[in-house]
Protein backbone atom coordinates (compact mmCIF):
# COMPACT_ATOMS: atom_id res chain seq x y z
CA UNK A 1 0.00 0.00 0.00
CA UNK A 2 1.32 3.47 -0.96
CA UNK A 3 1.29 6.25 1.63
CA UNK A 4 -0.68 9.12 0.01
CA UNK A 5 -0.62 11.55 2.92
CA UNK A 6 0.44 15.08 2.16
CA UNK A 7 3.40 16.40 4.14
CA UNK A 8 2.25 18.91 6.77
CA UNK A 9 4.19 21.81 5.21
CA UNK A 10 2.31 21.31 1.91
CA UNK A 11 -1.20 21.44 3.38
CA UNK A 12 -3.05 24.61 2.41
CA UNK A 13 -5.36 25.82 5.14
CA UNK A 14 -8.21 27.33 3.14
CA UNK A 15 -9.72 29.22 6.05
CA UNK A 16 -6.54 31.33 6.17
CA UNK A 17 -6.88 32.43 2.53
CA UNK A 18 -8.51 35.67 1.44
CA UNK A 19 -11.18 35.66 -1.31
CA UNK A 20 -8.69 36.24 -4.13
CA UNK A 21 -6.38 33.46 -2.92
CA UNK A 22 -9.34 31.05 -2.58
CA UNK A 23 -10.44 31.86 -6.13
CA UNK A 24 -6.94 31.19 -7.47
CA UNK A 25 -6.71 27.90 -5.56
CA UNK A 26 -10.11 26.77 -6.84
CA UNK A 27 -9.15 27.59 -10.45
CA UNK A 28 -5.87 25.72 -9.98
CA UNK A 29 -7.69 22.67 -8.65
CA UNK A 30 -10.09 22.78 -11.65
CA UNK A 31 -7.08 23.09 -14.02
CA UNK A 32 -8.36 26.45 -15.32
CA UNK A 33 -5.09 28.36 -14.98
CA UNK A 34 -2.89 28.96 -18.01
CA UNK A 35 0.79 29.91 -18.11
CA UNK A 36 1.61 33.61 -18.32
CA UNK A 37 3.13 34.93 -21.52
CA UNK A 38 6.35 36.93 -21.68
CA UNK A 39 7.89 35.20 -18.67
CA UNK A 40 11.21 34.59 -20.44
CA UNK A 41 11.60 38.31 -21.16
CA UNK A 42 10.72 39.27 -17.58
CA UNK A 43 13.17 36.70 -16.19
CA UNK A 44 15.90 38.10 -18.47
CA UNK A 45 15.49 41.71 -17.27
CA UNK A 46 14.84 40.95 -13.57
CA UNK A 47 18.50 40.57 -12.47
CA UNK A 48 19.48 43.96 -13.92
CA UNK A 49 16.38 45.59 -12.46
CA UNK A 50 17.31 44.22 -9.04
CA UNK A 51 20.88 45.51 -9.36
CA UNK A 52 19.59 48.93 -10.41
CA UNK A 53 17.33 49.10 -7.37
CA UNK A 54 20.27 49.16 -4.99
CA UNK A 55 22.77 50.95 -7.23
CA UNK A 56 24.26 54.06 -5.64
CA UNK A 57 24.64 56.43 -8.57
CA UNK A 58 24.79 59.77 -6.78
CA UNK A 59 25.36 61.31 -3.40
CA UNK A 60 23.10 63.86 -1.80
CA UNK A 61 23.14 65.93 1.35
CA UNK A 62 20.26 67.24 3.29
CA UNK A 63 20.74 70.05 5.78
CA UNK A 64 18.06 71.19 8.15
CA UNK A 65 18.05 73.40 11.17
CA UNK A 66 17.20 71.94 14.54
CA UNK A 67 14.17 74.24 14.78
CA UNK A 68 12.64 72.76 11.63
CA UNK A 69 13.21 69.21 12.88
CA UNK A 70 12.42 69.54 16.58
CA UNK A 71 9.35 71.70 16.88
CA UNK A 72 7.70 71.85 20.24
CA UNK A 73 4.02 71.87 19.82
DRENDO-1510 file (C-alpha; in Angstrom, 1 decimal, always signed):
<recs>
REC; n; res; u; v; w
REC; 1; UNK; +0.0; +0.0; +0.0 .
REC; 2; UNK; +1.3; +3.5; -1.0 .
REC; 3; UNK; +1.3; +6.3; +1.6 .
REC; 4; UNK; -0.7; +9.1; +0.0 .
REC; 5; UNK; -0.6; +11.5; +2.9 .
REC; 6; UNK; +0.4; +15.1; +2.2 .
REC; 7; UNK; +3.4; +16.4; +4.1 .
REC; 8; UNK; +2.3; +18.9; +6.8 .
REC; 9; UNK; +4.2; +21.8; +5.2 .
REC; 10; UNK; +2.3; +21.3; +1.9 .
REC; 11; UNK; -1.2; +21.4; +3.4 .
REC; 12; UNK; -3.1; +24.6; +2.4 .
REC; 13; UNK; -5.4; +25.8; +5.1 .
REC; 14; UNK; -8.2; +27.3; +3.1 .
REC; 15; UNK; -9.7; +29.2; +6.1 .
REC; 16; UNK; -6.5; +31.3; +6.2 .
REC; 17; UNK; -6.9; +32.4; +2.5 .
REC; 18; UNK; -8.5; +35.7; +1.4 .
REC; 19; UNK; -11.2; +35.7; -1.3 .
REC; 20; UNK; -8.7; +36.2; -4.1 .
REC; 21; UNK; -6.4; +33.5; -2.9 .
REC; 22; UNK; -9.3; +31.1; -2.6 .
REC; 23; UNK; -10.4; +31.9; -6.1 .
REC; 24; UNK; -6.9; +31.2; -7.5 .
REC; 25; UNK; -6.7; +27.9; -5.6 .
REC; 26; UNK; -10.1; +26.8; -6.8 .
REC; 27; UNK; -9.1; +27.6; -10.4 .
REC; 28; UNK; -5.9; +25.7; -10.0 .
REC; 29; UNK; -7.7; +22.7; -8.7 .
REC; 30; UNK; -10.1; +22.8; -11.6 .
REC; 31; UNK; -7.1; +23.1; -14.0 .
REC; 32; UNK; -8.4; +26.4; -15.3 .
REC; 33; UNK; -5.1; +28.4; -15.0 .
REC; 34; UNK; -2.9; +29.0; -18.0 .
REC; 35; UNK; +0.8; +29.9; -18.1 .
REC; 36; UNK; +1.6; +33.6; -18.3 .
REC; 37; UNK; +3.1; +34.9; -21.5 .
REC; 38; UNK; +6.4; +36.9; -21.7 .
REC; 39; UNK; +7.9; +35.2; -18.7 .
REC; 40; UNK; +11.2; +34.6; -20.4 .
REC; 41; UNK; +11.6; +38.3; -21.2 .
REC; 42; UNK; +10.7; +39.3; -17.6 .
REC; 43; UNK; +13.2; +36.7; -16.2 .
REC; 44; UNK; +15.9; +38.1; -18.5 .
REC; 45; UNK; +15.5; +41.7; -17.3 .
REC; 46; UNK; +14.8; +40.9; -13.6 .
REC; 47; UNK; +18.5; +40.6; -12.5 .
REC; 48; UNK; +19.5; +44.0; -13.9 .
REC; 49; UNK; +16.4; +45.6; -12.5 .
REC; 50; UNK; +17.3; +44.2; -9.0 .
REC; 51; UNK; +20.9; +45.5; -9.4 .
REC; 52; UNK; +19.6; +48.9; -10.4 .
REC; 53; UNK; +17.3; +49.1; -7.4 .
REC; 54; UNK; +20.3; +49.2; -5.0 .
REC; 55; UNK; +22.8; +51.0; -7.2 .
REC; 56; UNK; +24.3; +54.1; -5.6 .
REC; 57; UNK; +24.6; +56.4; -8.6 .
REC; 58; UNK; +24.8; +59.8; -6.8 .
REC; 59; UNK; +25.4; +61.3; -3.4 .
REC; 60; UNK; +23.1; +63.9; -1.8 .
REC; 61; UNK; +23.1; +65.9; +1.4 .
REC; 62; UNK; +20.3; +67.2; +3.3 .
REC; 63; UNK; +20.7; +70.1; +5.8 .
REC; 64; UNK; +18.1; +71.2; +8.1 .
REC; 65; UNK; +18.1; +73.4; +11.2 .
REC; 66; UNK; +17.2; +71.9; +14.5 .
REC; 67; UNK; +14.2; +74.2; +14.8 .
REC; 68; UNK; +12.6; +72.8; +11.6 .
REC; 69; UNK; +13.2; +69.2; +12.9 .
REC; 70; UNK; +12.4; +69.5; +16.6 .
REC; 71; UNK; +9.3; +71.7; +16.9 .
REC; 72; UNK; +7.7; +71.9; +20.2 .
REC; 73; UNK; +4.0; +71.9; +19.8 .
</recs>
